[in-house]
Amino acid sequence: MIGTVIIYQQIQYGKNRPIGYENKGLLSVFSSTDLIKNYDPLRNELLASGVVSSICKASSPPYQMWSNNSGWEWKNSKPDDKSAIFNTIAVSYDYIKTMQINLKSGRDFSKEFTSDSSGVILNEAAVKRMGLKEPIGEMLKWNGQTRKVIGVAPNMQMDSPFEVIRPMTIVFAKDWVNVLCVRINPTISASEALKKMAPIFEKYNPGYPFEYQFTDEQYAKKFNYLELIGKLSLVVAFLAIFISCLGLFGLASFMAEQRTKEIGVRKVLGATVMNITTLLSKDFLKLVIISIAIASPIAYFAMKNWLQDYEYRIEIGAGVFILVMIIAIIIALATVIYQAIRAGLANPVKSLRTE
């Protein structure tokens, strides 16, 4: 039971983690030579159709990180810093707009600024790694090329939701892309939008079928393995509880039978049904408390070791053990109380009858 609760908490911890962009209504379409060649007319026609609010090109889909690079240099960086690994995304115009990223400072790449071809947007982890106090306008070097920081993005979650977010650079490189990111107009249903988008994509990319992936669905798949573990642990927990309840029920029946005459004497002397129920139930509570005392440290160290596989993880608190103790006591009492009440309601004359 303790393990099941902790697994559930870990899953929810990952699901509630901010991802830094809006993944609902966002499609990924893997590009081809025709899509790249016909990108501008494709983009214009999609926007004119009204079913798409924004579109851009990128080097990886929003739910995965495909590239990382070293070689970055910044103010006061040390020679060893050139070997630091930064996740890297190459994008075209409108990437920030399409992803609906709320920049912490600065701006998106824009056609109004010709210098943006050598610009770079950093995430918060990259700013921290570089130790930049005022990152906007800072000049960086990457493989001999100077790049100007034009924006700071929040830490975006694109890999495992249970990993620490790595430093990331977003660079403008319109030819270093192979994925189209498409934002569906929120006022139009996804099914209607896809019907209108399909012929447009087929028009400019006739050699390939219109295949797409919803970002929120792909992101949800990152939890599949952990949710499977959670379901299996839940089944095991229910089986263990069921078997334990059978044992408690049988033990309660046996104890009530063994103490029949004692219960009869107590009733004759004025004991109530509540007194008899309390008498029999407290023995089982002792067993439950002993089992909790044995199981809790074992569960704590086992689950703490399991959580070490995740960089982004919960801390096991006392609340889990208190919750499980309460549930275990309620289950135990619910199991034995029937036999206890039955023994308390029995006719004392029959129980005291001599042979």
ABEGO torsion letter per residue (X at the ends): XAAAAAAAAAAAAAAABBAGBBABGBBBBBBBAAAAAAAAAAAAAAAAAGABABBBBBABBAABBABBBBGBBBBGBBAAAAABBBBBBBBBBGAAAAAGBBBABEBBBBAABAAAAABBBBBAAAAAAAGBABABGBBBBBGGBBBBBABBBBBBBABBAABBBBBBBBBBBAABBABBBBBBBAABBAAAAAAAAAAAAAAABAABBBBBBBAAAAAAAAAAAAAAAAAAAAAAAAAAAAAAAAAAAAAAAAAAAAAAAAAAAAAAAGBBAAAAAAAAAAAAAAAAAAAAAAAAAAAAAAAAAAAAABABBBBBBAAAAAAAAAAAAAAAAAAAAAAAAAAAABBAAAAABBX
